[in-house]
């Protein structure tokens, strides 16, 4: 399982303060959100078995250089797009299982570790952190992927025909500027309470007791929607990583509103 933080963390090693998304992976049953106090205590008290990953990413500049200047103590940097084969239809493609396993282990993550993920972007949505969380949920460290968390183009075509799932198509700009901030407290930028999050989904007609598929432009911002639905206890929530970019490139124009 995974645990998350939407807050600020003080690094004991260099006194830097980073606005972060933190995720924990464990074989035990935990809520996916943890506090900064929890992480600070774990960093001080835990003797091994804790992997802290900075997954900060920018489309227009190198994020690793920022990591080299300041980061949470004992953290490693993981580029979630390293070795990924992007295409015109999938400009933010997911890694294949072998590449993901290689990258995770290259970032000092071992099978069985508790994994904490954060990013130092500071914008609403924390889309890269949520994307990393989803990727760890989608895969594991033995080069196998879990289909529970992902829907492919063919699945979406079938869903359109059968209306089996409630699919929310939020274009990327609208998703990042309007819908994503509604999941967070505007003052603290911390994820809202479960009851508040459930109301956000209910207000737009999403029944979290039923299967939900989230999508955006290219499978980035919508990862935050997956994460929030999972926090709310949605038993079946998945991401369509191809997003509207892939959909419009493959379907007949009659299937685009």
Buried (B, 14 or more C-beta within 10 A) or exposed (E): BBBBBBBBBBBEEEEBEBBBBBBBBBEEEBBBBBBBEBBBEBBEEEEEEBBBBBBBBEEEEEBEEBBEEBBBBBBBBBBBBBEBEEEEBBBBBBBBBEBBBBBBEEBBBEEEBBBBBBBBBEEBBBBBBBBBBBBBBBBBBEEEBEEEBBBEBEBBBEBBEEEEBBBBBBBBEBBBEEBBBBBBEEEEBBBBEBEBBBEBBEEEEBEBEEBBBBBBBBBBBBBBBBBBBBBBEBEBBBBBBBBBBBBEEBBEEEEEE
